[in-house]
Amino acid sequence: MKNLVDLEKKINSELTTKINKTEIKYDQIYIEIDKNDLIDVILFLKTNKDTKFRQIIDITVVDYPERNQRFKVVYLLLSHEFNQRIILNFYINENEVITSLTSIFPAANWMEREVFDMYGVNFKDHPDLRRILTDYGFEGHPLRKDFPLTGHTEVRYSEDKKKVINEPVKLEQNYRNFDYESPWEGTNYIKDQTEKNDQKN
């Protein structure tokens, strides 16, 4: 369907009970659903002759650590035939499990592994759900907002042991007291010296 308004009406009329909200913005349709309706909605969007969203572009997550439903899961689909995109999303709790789309879109395999690695979101019936971007034995999920910027461990070469080792992050004291002032305003030690000079004069 070439017209976004008609496409939105078609989706709402066919999937009435499965759509929570639709919106057209930035020449794309945004659809909010419930987690349990994911497979039905995806199958409709992929197979219906008026939609034909036959390619999955990406799967990602937005982290809201202060909310009960911490994660917003986002799917981006593309229809080559109609040159249209749909952004599908729903909210889940931290420990909820999502049904894998690998049986519908084989390309979802690595995307779901990335979401699992970076956010810790689990997928049911995934053929090979393991980390894909971080190293073996990595702790935590780096794109969660409560993950420390320095990480939990660091990797370095040890001259004593003559090998690469993992160890807890140890920040030197001068990095802990970093001066965050803008260089245009002058750093603290320069401001202090300027004030002392002004008091002498």
GUMIFI-154378 format. One line per field, with one value per atom (N, C-alpha, C, CB): residue in one letter; x, y, z. Coordinates in steps of 0.05 Angstrom, whole numbers, padded with zeros to 5 digits, m for minus. Glycine has a CB too. Layout:
N
residuo	A, ...
px	X, ...
py	Y, ...
pz	Z, ...
END
This chain:
201
residuo	M, M, M, M, K, K, K, K, N, N, N, N, L, L, L, L, V, V, V, V, D, D, D, D, L, L, L, L, E, E, E, E, K, K, K, K, K, K, K, K, I, I, I, I, N, N, N, N, S, S, S, S, E, E, E, E, L, L, L, L, T, T, T, T, T, T, T, T, K, K, K, K, I, I, I, I, N, N, N, N, K, K, K, K, T, T, T, T, E, E, E, E, I, I, I, I, K, K, K, K, Y, Y, Y, Y, D, D, D, D, Q, Q, Q, Q, I, I, I, I, Y, Y, Y, Y, I, I, I, I, E, E, E, E, I, I, I, I, D, D, D, D, K, K, K, K, N, N, N, N, D, D, D, D, L, L, L, L, I, I, I, I, D, D, D, D, V, V, V, V, I, I, I, I, L, L, L, L, F, F, F, F, L, L, L, L, K, K, K, K, T, T, T, T, N, N, N, N, K, K, K, K, D, D, D, D, T, T, T, T, K, K, K, K, F, F, F, F, R, R, R, R, Q, Q, Q, Q, I, I, I, I, I, I, I, I, D, D, D, D, I, I, I, I, T, T, T, T, V, V, V, V, V, V, V, V, D, D, D, D, Y, Y, Y, Y, P, P, P, P, E, E, E, E, R, R, R, R, N, N, N, N, Q, Q, Q, Q, R, R, R, R, F, F, F, F, K, K, K, K, V, V, V, V, V, V, V, V, Y, Y, Y, Y, L, L, L, L, L, L, L, L, L, L, L, L, S, S, S, S, H, H, H, H, E, E, E, E, F, F, F, F, N, N, N, N, Q, Q, Q, Q, R, R, R, R, I, I, I, I, I, I, I, I, L, L, L, L, N, N, N, N, F, F, F, F, Y, Y, Y, Y, I, I, I, I, N, N, N, N, E, E, E, E, N, N, N, N, E, E, E, E, V, V, V, V, I, I, I, I, T, T, T, T, S, S, S, S, L, L, L, L, T, T, T, T, S, S, S, S, I, I, I, I, F, F, F, F, P, P, P, P, A, A, A, A, A, A, A, A, N, N, N, N, W, W, W, W, M, M, M, M, E, E, E, E, R, R, R, R, E, E, E, E, V, V, V, V, F, F, F, F, D, D, D, D, M, M, M, M, Y, Y, Y, Y, G, G, G, G, V, V, V, V, N, N, N, N, F, F, F, F, K, K, K, K, D, D, D, D, H, H, H, H, P, P, P, P, D, D, D, D, L, L, L, L, R, R, R, R, R, R, R, R, I, I, I, I, L, L, L, L, T, T, T, T, D, D, D, D, Y, Y, Y, Y, G, G, G, G, F, F, F, F, E, E, E, E, G, G, G, G, H, H, H, H, P, P, P, P, L, L, L, L, R, R, R, R, K, K, K, K, D, D, D, D, F, F, F, F, P, P, P, P, L, L, L, L, T, T, T, T, G, G, G, G, H, H, H, H, T, T, T, T, E, E, E, E, V, V, V, V, R, R, R, R, Y, Y, Y, Y, S, S, S, S, E, E, E, E, D, D, D, D, K, K, K, K, K, K, K, K, K, K, K, K, V, V, V, V, I, I, I, I, N, N, N, N, E, E, E, E, P, P, P, P, V, V, V, V, K, K, K, K, L, L, L, L, E, E, E, E, Q, Q, Q, Q, N, N, N, N, Y, Y, Y, Y, R, R, R, R, N, N, N, N, F, F, F, F, D, D, D, D, Y, Y, Y, Y, E, E, E, E, S, S, S, S, P, P, P, P, W, W, W, W, E, E, E, E, G, G, G, G, T, T, T, T, N, N, N, N, Y, Y, Y, Y, I, I, I, I, K, K, K, K, D, D, D, D, Q, Q, Q, Q, T, T, T, T, E, E, E, E, K, K, K, K, N, N, N, N, D, D, D, D, Q, Q, Q, Q, K, K, K, K, N, N, N, N
px	00017, 00000, 00018, m00019, 00014, 00032, 00026, 00030, 00001, m00007, m00005, m00036, 00010, 00014, m00011, 00035, m00029, m00054, m00071, m00069, m00073, m00088, m00076, m00089, m00049, m00035, m00041, m00005, m00041, m00047, m00075, m00043, m00094, m00122, m00125, m00141, m00110, m00111, m00101, m00094, m00078, m00066, m00085, m00039, m00097, m00115, m00141, m00122, m00151, m00175, m00171, m00187, m00148, m00142, m00133, m00121, m00118, m00106, m00119, m00076, m00144, m00157, m00149, m00187, m00151, m00146, m00116, m00160, m00099, m00071, m00055, m00060, m00068, m00054, m00062, m00060, m00043, m00049, m00050, m00028, m00032, m00030, m00015, m00016, m00024, m00009, m00005, m00023, 00016, 00022, 00039, 00036, 00034, 00050, 00067, 00033, 00094, 00112, 00138, 00117, 00151, 00175, 00172, 00198, 00148, 00142, 00145, 00160, 00138, 00139, 00116, 00166, 00108, 00086, 00099, 00066, 00090, 00099, 00076, 00108, 00081, 00060, 00068, 00054, 00050, 00056, 00037, 00051, 00049, 00033, 00040, 00039, 00028, 00036, 00055, 00011, 00072, 00093, 00081, 00109, 00058, 00046, 00035, 00024, 00031, 00021, 00042, 00001, 00067, 00090, 00089, 00116, 00087, 00088, 00064, 00087, 00040, 00017, 00020, m00009, 00029, 00032, 00054, 00038, 00076, 00099, 00091, 00123, 00077, 00068, 00049, 00055, 00031, 00012, 00028, m00008, 00046, 00061, 00078, 00078, 00089, 00106, 00090, 00123, 00068, 00055, 00031, 00046, 00019, m00005, 00003, m00018, m00014, m00007, m00007, m00028, m00019, m00020, 00003, m00046, 00018, 00039, 00067, 00035, 00072, 00096, 00122, 00098, 00122, 00146, 00163, 00139, 00179, 00193, 00222, 00192, 00231, 00258, 00259, 00276, 00274, 00278, 00304, 00279, 00303, 00327, 00343, 00318, 00329, 00343, 00324, 00356, 00336, 00322, 00340, 00318, 00327, 00342, 00325, 00353, 00337, 00323, 00329, 00331, 00310, 00314, 00311, 00295, 00330, 00330, 00319, 00359, 00298, 00287, 00289, 00257, 00312, 00316, 00298, 00344, 00286, 00268, 00239, 00267, 00233, 00205, 00202, 00198, 00177, 00172, 00177, 00143, 00166, 00172, 00197, 00148, 00220, 00245, 00253, 00267, 00247, 00257, 00235, 00271, 00241, 00224, 00239, 00220, 00226, 00238, 00228, 00232, 00246, 00239, 00248, 00252, 00229, 00234, 00230, 00216, 00250, 00248, 00244, 00273, 00222, 00216, 00215, 00190, 00222, 00223, 00207, 00252, 00191, 00178, 00192, 00147, 00207, 00221, 00200, 00240, 00179, 00160, 00146, 00138, 00139, 00126, 00144, 00103, 00170, 00189, 00179, 00196, 00171, 00160, 00173, 00129, 00174, 00185, 00164, 00210, 00166, 00148, 00166, 00127, 00160, 00174, 00154, 00186, 00160, 00142, 00155, 00137, 00140, 00152, 00132, 00163, 00144, 00128, 00146, 00116, 00135, 00150, 00150, 00138, 00173, 00175, 00189, 00190, 00185, 00200, 00228, 00186, 00245, 00273, 00278, 00288, 00262, 00267, 00248, 00265, 00232, 00214, 00229, 00193, 00217, 00229, 00212, 00232, 00225, 00211, 00213, 00222, 00193, 00194, 00213, 00166, 00231, 00250, 00236, 00272, 00247, 00236, 00253, 00234, 00272, 00290, 00276, 00311, 00253, 00239, 00224, 00219, 00219, 00205, 00225, 00185, 00245, 00266, 00293, 00264, 00306, 00332, 00352, 00343, 00350, 00370, 00367, 00365, 00345, 00341, 00361, 00312, 00373, 00391, 00412, 00405, 00429, 00450, 00439, 00470, 00417, 00406, 00396, 00382, 00384, 00374, 00398, 00356, 00419, 00443, 00456, 00464, 00455, 00466, 00449, 00467, 00423, 00405, 00410, 00375, 00413, 00419, 00445, 00420, 00465, 00492, 00492, 00512, 00481, 00483, 00463, 00479, 00439, 00418, 00410, 00394, 00417, 00409, 00380, 00413, 00368, 00341, 00342, 00327, 00326, 00327, 00306, 00323, 00312, 00294, 00289, 00306, 00263, 00255, 00257, 00226, 00266, 00269, 00290, 00242, 00309, 00331, 00351, 00345, 00361, 00378, 00406, 00381, 00416, 00443, 00447, 00463, 00432, 00432, 00457, 00407, 00477, 00502, 00513, 00523, 00532, 00543, 00556, 00563, 00555, 00565, 00586, 00543, 00584, 00601, 00622, 00585, 00615, 00634, 00650, 00618, 00670, 00688, 00677, 00715, 00690, 00683, 00684, 00701, 00664, 00664, 00659, 00690, 00649, 00643, 00620, 00636, 00622, 00602, 00584, 00614, 00558, 00540, 00532, 00552, 00517, 00507, 00513, 00476, 00532, 00543, 00524, 00565, 00501, 00484, 00461, 00472, 00461, 00442, 00452, 00440, 00434, 00442, 00455, 00418, 00452, 00464, 00491, 00446, 00501, 00527, 00549, 00529, 00569, 00590, 00605, 00609, 00611, 00625, 00653, 00629, 00665, 00692, 00690, 00708, 00666, 00663, 00670, 00681, 00669, 00676, 00704, 00656, 00714, 00741, 00756, 00741, 00783, 00799, 00819, 00814, 00826, 00845, 00871, 00834, 00893, 00920, 00941, 00926, 00964, 00986, 01003, 01004, 01008, 01023, 01052, 01012, 01070, 01099, 01109, 01116, 01097, 01105, 01098, 01093, 01072, 01062, 01067, 01033, 01075, 01081, 01057, 01104, 01033, 01008, 00987, 00998, 00966, 00943, 00926, 00927, 00919, 00903, 00878, 00920, 00858, 00834, 00836, 00807, 00829, 00829, 00808, 00857, 00799, 00780, 00791, 00772, 00773, 00781, 00792, 00758, 00816, 00828, 00834, 00854, 00818, 00822, 00843, 00796, 00863, 00882, 00868, 00906, 00879, 00865, 00862, 00881, 00882, 00880, 00857, 00906, 00849, 00825, 00799, 00826, 00799, 00775, 00768, 00779, 00789, 00784, 00787, 00804, 00776, 00779, 00765, 00769, 00777, 00766, 00747, 00788, 00721, 00702, 00695, 00676, 00710, 00705, 00711, 00722, 00696, 00701, 00729, 00679, 00744, 00770, 00767, 00785, 00744, 00740, 00738, 00716, 00728, 00725, 00751, 00702, 00768, 00793, 00790, 00802, 00811, 00809, 00811, 00831, 00804, 00803, 00830, 00794, 00852, 00878, 00886, 00900, 00878, 00883, 00866, 00879, 00840, 00822, 00833, 00794, 00842, 00852, 00877, 00860, 00895, 00919, 00912, 00938, 00892, 00883, 00871, 00863, 00855, 00843, 00865, 00823, 00885, 00907, 00922, 00926, 00927, 00941, 00925, 00948, 00898, 00880, 00880, 00852, 00881, 00881, 00906, 00876, 00929, 00955, 00955, 00978, 00943, 00944, 00925, 00938
py	m00024, 00000, 00025, 00000, 00043, 00065, 00088, 00076, 00091, 00113, 00104, 00122, 00119, 00112, 00113, 00131, 00132, 00134, 00110, 00160, 00101, 00077, 00052, 00074, 00052, 00029, 00028, 00031, 00051, 00052, 00042, 00081, 00051, 00042, 00012, 00056, 00001, m00028, m00044, m00034, m00035, m00049, m00049, m00037, m00025, m00023, m00039, 00007, m00040, m00055, m00085, m00047, m00094, m00123, m00134, m00129, m00117, m00126, m00110, m00122, m00106, m00089, m00093, m00092, m00118, m00124, m00126, m00150, m00127, m00131, m00105, m00151, m00083, m00058, m00039, m00044, m00030, m00011, 00018, m00014, 00024, 00052, 00052, 00070, 00069, 00074, 00104, 00061, 00111, 00140, 00142, 00153, 00162, 00168, 00192, 00172, 00189, 00212, 00205, 00219, 00226, 00223, 00203, 00213, 00204, 00186, 00156, 00193, 00149, 00122, 00117, 00115, 00091, 00084, 00072, 00064, 00082, 00072, 00057, 00095, 00032, 00015, 00005, m00010, 00008, m00003, m00027, 00019, m00049, m00073, m00085, m00094, m00108, m00123, m00145, m00136, m00153, m00173, m00199, m00179, m00207, m00233, m00233, m00240, m00210, m00208, m00205, m00185, m00206, m00201, m00219, m00205, m00245, m00263, m00258, m00292, m00255, m00251, m00225, m00250, m00204, m00178, m00180, m00156, m00192, m00194, m00211, m00207, m00233, m00250, m00235, m00276, m00220, m00204, m00184, m00190, m00169, m00148, m00160, m00133, m00184, m00197, m00209, m00218, m00221, m00238, m00224, m00263, m00204, m00192, m00178, m00172, m00180, m00169, m00138, m00179, m00126, m00097, m00085, m00087, m00102, m00092, m00101, m00102, m00127, m00138, m00127, m00133, m00126, m00118, m00143, m00105, m00149, m00175, m00174, m00185, m00151, m00149, m00137, m00133, m00149, m00138, m00122, m00160, m00097, m00079, m00081, m00050, m00080, m00080, m00087, m00052, m00096, m00100, m00086, m00131, m00069, m00055, m00052, m00028, m00040, m00037, m00009, m00059, 00003, 00028, 00022, 00051, 00030, 00024, 00047, 00017, 00041, 00060, 00047, 00067, 00049, 00035, 00043, 00039, 00067, 00076, 00065, 00106, 00053, 00043, 00014, 00047, 00006, m00022, m00039, m00026, m00030, m00043, m00029, m00041, m00040, m00027, m00023, m00042, m00043, m00042, m00037, m00068, m00020, m00017, m00031, 00014, m00052, m00068, m00057, m00098, m00052, m00038, m00056, m00011, m00060, m00075, m00056, m00100, m00055, m00039, m00057, m00020, m00053, m00070, m00053, m00085, m00065, m00051, m00066, m00047, m00051, m00062, m00051, m00055, m00069, m00060, m00052, m00081, m00067, m00063, m00036, m00085, m00028, m00002, 00020, m00005, 00013, 00032, 00046, 00053, 00029, 00039, 00025, 00036, 00039, 00028, 00028, 00043, 00008, 00007, 00003, m00016, 00018, 00015, 00003, 00042, m00021, m00036, m00037, m00065, m00031, m00032, m00042, m00005, m00051, m00059, m00057, m00088, m00057, m00055, m00082, m00033, m00087, m00112, m00106, m00134, m00124, m00122, m00133, m00138, m00129, m00136, m00166, m00128, m00183, m00212, m00226, m00225, m00211, m00224, m00236, m00204, m00257, m00270, m00264, m00301, m00258, m00252, m00276, m00226, m00280, m00301, m00293, m00308, m00310, m00304, m00303, m00326, m00285, m00283, m00298, m00253, m00314, m00327, m00346, m00342, m00357, m00375, m00359, m00392, m00334, m00317, m00300, m00298, m00288, m00273, m00285, m00243, m00302, m00314, m00292, m00331, m00269, m00247, m00237, m00224, m00244, m00235, m00249, m00240, m00270, m00286, m00268, m00308, m00255, m00239, m00214, m00231, m00203, m00179, m00186, m00168, m00209, m00218, m00224, m00242, m00235, m00241, m00215, m00257, m00194, m00168, m00156, m00149, m00157, m00147, m00163, m00149, m00189, m00205, m00197, m00235, m00193, m00185, m00158, m00187, m00138, m00110, m00103, m00092, m00116, m00108, m00131, m00098, m00156, m00178, m00187, m00171, m00180, m00189, m00217, m00169, m00236, m00263, m00269, m00282, m00287, m00295, m00325, m00287, m00332, m00360, m00372, m00363, m00397, m00412, m00400, m00412, m00385, m00376, m00399, m00351, m00404, m00428, m00427, m00432, m00403, m00401, m00375, m00402, m00372, m00347, m00346, m00344, m00332, m00327, m00300, m00350, m00290, m00263, m00262, m00256, m00238, m00235, m00212, m00230, m00192, m00168, m00167, m00143, m00178, m00177, m00202, m00172, m00202, m00225, m00247, m00215, m00270, m00293, m00285, m00317, m00293, m00287, m00258, m00295, m00243, m00214, m00212, m00199, m00193, m00189, m00165, m00185, m00169, m00146, m00142, m00121, m00120, m00114, m00084, m00120, m00078, m00051, m00029, m00052, m00034, m00012, m00007, m00019, m00022, m00014, 00012, m00037, 00029, 00055, 00053, 00073, 00031, 00028, 00014, 00014, 00008, m00004, 00017, m00019, 00012, 00033, 00039, 00024, 00065, 00073, 00060, 00103, 00053, 00041, 00011, 00048, m00001, m00030, m00041, m00042, m00068, m00081, m00091, m00104, m00099, m00110, m00097, m00141, m00098, m00088, m00109, m00062, m00108, m00127, m00112, m00139, m00124, m00112, m00134, m00092, m00126, m00145, m00142, m00140, m00165, m00165, m00172, m00185, m00154, m00160, m00182, m00134, m00183, m00203, m00231, m00198, m00234, m00260, m00267, m00262, m00246, m00249, m00259, m00268, m00249, m00256, m00235, m00284, m00236, m00217, m00227, m00215, m00208, m00216, m00198, m00214, m00209, m00194, m00187, m00210, m00163, m00155, m00134, m00146, m00130, m00109, m00082, m00109, m00064, m00037, m00022, m00021, m00010, 00006, 00034, m00007, 00054, 00081, 00094, 00097, 00107, 00122, 00147, 00131, 00156, 00178, 00203, 00184, 00209, 00234, 00232, 00239, 00208, 00206, 00208, 00179, 00201, 00203, 00233, 00189, 00250, 00278, 00295, 00288, 00286, 00299, 00326, 00282, 00347, 00374, 00376, 00396, 00378, 00378, 00407, 00365, 00427, 00454, 00458, 00474, 00476, 00481, 00494, 00499, 00486, 00499, 00529, 00485, 00537, 00566, 00582, 00570, 00570, 00584, 00583, 00573, 00565, 00561, 00539, 00587, 00523, 00501, 00512, 00480, 00495, 00504, 00515, 00482, 00502, 00511, 00538, 00490, 00544, 00570, 00591, 00569, 00585, 00603, 00610, 00592, 00590, 00594, 00613, 00568, 00608, 00624, 00653, 00612, 00656, 00683, 00698, 00681, 00684, 00697, 00705, 00678, 00688, 00695, 00720, 00671, 00721, 00744, 00769, 00739, 00767, 00790, 00801, 00783, 00782, 00790, 00804, 00766, 00796, 00809, 00837, 00792, 00842, 00869, 00888, 00867
pz	00000, 00000, 00000, 00024, m00019, m00023, m00003, m00051, 00005, 00022, 00052, 00016, 00068, 00096, 00112, 00108, 00106, 00121, 00116, 00112, 00090, 00083, 00096, 00053, 00096, 00109, 00139, 00104, 00152, 00180, 00186, 00191, 00169, 00172, 00168, 00152, 00148, 00142, 00166, 00117, 00177, 00200, 00224, 00207, 00229, 00252, 00248, 00256, 00223, 00219, 00220, 00192, 00210, 00210, 00237, 00189, 00252, 00277, 00301, 00277, 00300, 00320, 00349, 00317, 00358, 00386, 00393, 00394, 00373, 00377, 00376, 00357, 00369, 00366, 00389, 00339, 00404, 00426, 00416, 00448, 00397, 00388, 00361, 00409, 00343, 00318, 00314, 00294, 00301, 00296, 00271, 00321, 00255, 00231, 00238, 00206, 00236, 00239, 00224, 00269, 00214, 00198, 00175, 00217, 00163, 00140, 00147, 00116, 00171, 00180, 00199, 00194, 00201, 00219, 00244, 00206, 00267, 00293, 00305, 00312, 00313, 00324, 00351, 00305, 00371, 00398, 00402, 00420, 00411, 00415, 00443, 00393, 00449, 00473, 00465, 00487, 00483, 00477, 00467, 00502, 00477, 00470, 00441, 00489, 00429, 00402, 00381, 00400, 00389, 00370, 00345, 00384, 00349, 00326, 00307, 00336, 00318, 00300, 00284, 00317, 00297, 00283, 00262, 00303, 00269, 00250, 00226, 00264, 00231, 00208, 00190, 00219, 00201, 00185, 00168, 00202, 00180, 00166, 00144, 00186, 00149, 00129, 00105, 00142, 00111, 00090, 00077, 00103, 00089, 00076, 00050, 00096, 00030, 00003, 00003, m00017, 00023, 00024, 00041, 00035, 00055, 00072, 00062, 00101, 00061, 00050, 00063, 00020, 00090, 00104, 00107, 00132, 00087, 00085, 00094, 00057, 00104, 00114, 00142, 00095, 00159, 00186, 00184, 00209, 00192, 00190, 00216, 00184, 00238, 00264, 00287, 00269, 00309, 00334, 00355, 00341, 00371, 00392, 00416, 00381, 00437, 00463, 00473, 00483, 00487, 00502, 00531, 00492, 00547, 00576, 00593, 00585, 00608, 00627, 00655, 00620, 00669, 00694, 00716, 00703, 00715, 00736, 00733, 00737, 00711, 00706, 00714, 00677, 00720, 00725, 00700, 00735, 00678, 00652, 00641, 00632, 00648, 00644, 00615, 00658, 00598, 00571, 00550, 00565, 00531, 00507, 00485, 00501, 00474, 00453, 00426, 00456, 00407, 00382, 00358, 00381, 00340, 00315, 00291, 00312, 00273, 00249, 00225, 00246, 00210, 00187, 00162, 00190, 00139, 00113, 00092, 00104, 00077, 00053, 00029, 00053, 00015, m00010, m00031, m00020, m00033, m00054, m00052, m00054, m00028, m00024, m00014, m00005, m00009, 00001, 00026, m00021, 00046, 00071, 00095, 00072, 00117, 00142, 00164, 00151, 00181, 00205, 00229, 00202, 00250, 00275, 00295, 00286, 00304, 00322, 00350, 00311, 00371, 00398, 00419, 00405, 00441, 00465, 00489, 00462, 00513, 00538, 00552, 00556, 00565, 00581, 00608, 00565, 00627, 00652, 00648, 00674, 00668, 00666, 00660, 00691, 00672, 00670, 00651, 00697, 00636, 00617, 00593, 00607, 00581, 00558, 00534, 00563, 00511, 00486, 00467, 00473, 00451, 00431, 00408, 00420, 00401, 00379, 00352, 00379, 00335, 00308, 00287, 00300, 00296, 00277, 00258, 00293, 00266, 00248, 00226, 00264, 00231, 00211, 00195, 00225, 00209, 00197, 00206, 00204, 00190, 00199, 00206, 00177, 00194, 00200, 00229, 00181, 00242, 00270, 00289, 00279, 00279, 00297, 00310, 00280, 00295, 00306, 00320, 00284, 00310, 00323, 00352, 00307, 00355, 00381, 00399, 00379, 00388, 00404, 00414, 00388, 00397, 00405, 00428, 00381, 00425, 00446, 00472, 00437, 00470, 00494, 00507, 00486, 00491, 00501, 00513, 00478, 00500, 00508, 00530, 00485, 00530, 00549, 00568, 00534, 00562, 00579, 00574, 00607, 00551, 00545, 00533, 00526, 00543, 00534, 00513, 00558, 00494, 00473, 00474, 00446, 00474, 00475, 00447, 00486, 00446, 00420, 00402, 00406, 00412, 00396, 00392, 00408, 00367, 00363, 00376, 00333, 00382, 00392, 00408, 00369, 00430, 00445, 00463, 00462, 00454, 00470, 00462, 00466, 00478, 00473, 00446, 00495, 00434, 00407, 00405, 00387, 00422, 00420, 00443, 00420, 00466, 00489, 00491, 00515, 00508, 00510, 00527, 00521, 00526, 00543, 00572, 00537, 00588, 00617, 00624, 00628, 00605, 00610, 00630, 00584, 00649, 00669, 00662, 00697, 00663, 00659, 00630, 00670, 00626, 00599, 00594, 00597, 00576, 00574, 00566, 00554, 00553, 00545, 00565, 00518, 00587, 00609, 00622, 00630, 00629, 00639, 00667, 00641, 00681, 00707, 00706, 00727, 00681, 00678, 00681, 00650, 00698, 00702, 00677, 00725, 00672, 00648, 00645, 00648, 00668, 00667, 00664, 00691, 00667, 00667, 00694, 00645, 00696, 00722, 00722, 00727, 00698, 00696, 00673, 00692, 00674, 00653, 00644, 00661, 00619, 00608, 00603, 00581, 00612, 00607, 00606, 00630, 00595, 00593, 00619, 00568, 00632, 00657, 00650, 00677, 00656, 00652, 00671, 00657, 00695, 00715, 00705, 00742, 00696, 00688, 00658, 00694, 00643, 00614, 00599, 00610, 00606, 00592, 00597, 00601, 00581, 00584, 00607, 00557, 00625, 00648, 00651, 00674, 00664, 00671, 00701, 00665, 00708, 00736, 00741, 00745, 00766, 00772, 00764, 00802, 00756, 00748, 00772, 00735, 00769, 00790, 00778, 00802, 00786, 00776, 00794, 00776, 00781, 00796, 00808, 00778, 00830, 00845, 00828, 00870, 00811, 00795, 00775, 00780, 00767, 00750, 00765, 00735, 00791, 00807, 00812, 00833, 00814, 00820, 00795, 00841, 00773, 00747, 00748, 00724, 00737, 00736, 00711, 00735, 00716, 00694, 00685, 00703, 00694, 00686, 00656, 00702, 00643, 00615, 00612, 00603, 00591, 00587, 00580, 00564, 00571, 00565, 00590, 00547, 00612, 00637, 00653, 00653, 00646, 00661, 00682, 00675, 00686, 00705, 00733, 00700, 00753, 00781, 00791, 00799, 00784, 00795, 00783, 00790, 00758, 00747, 00759, 00716, 00765, 00778, 00806, 00780, 00820, 00848, 00847, 00861, 00828, 00826, 00819, 00805, 00801, 00793, 00816, 00770, 00833, 00856, 00876, 00870, 00880, 00899, 00889, 00902, 00863, 00851, 00854, 00821, 00851, 00853, 00882, 00844, 00902, 00930, 00938, 00948, 00926, 00932, 00922, 00920, 00899, 00886, 00898, 00857
END
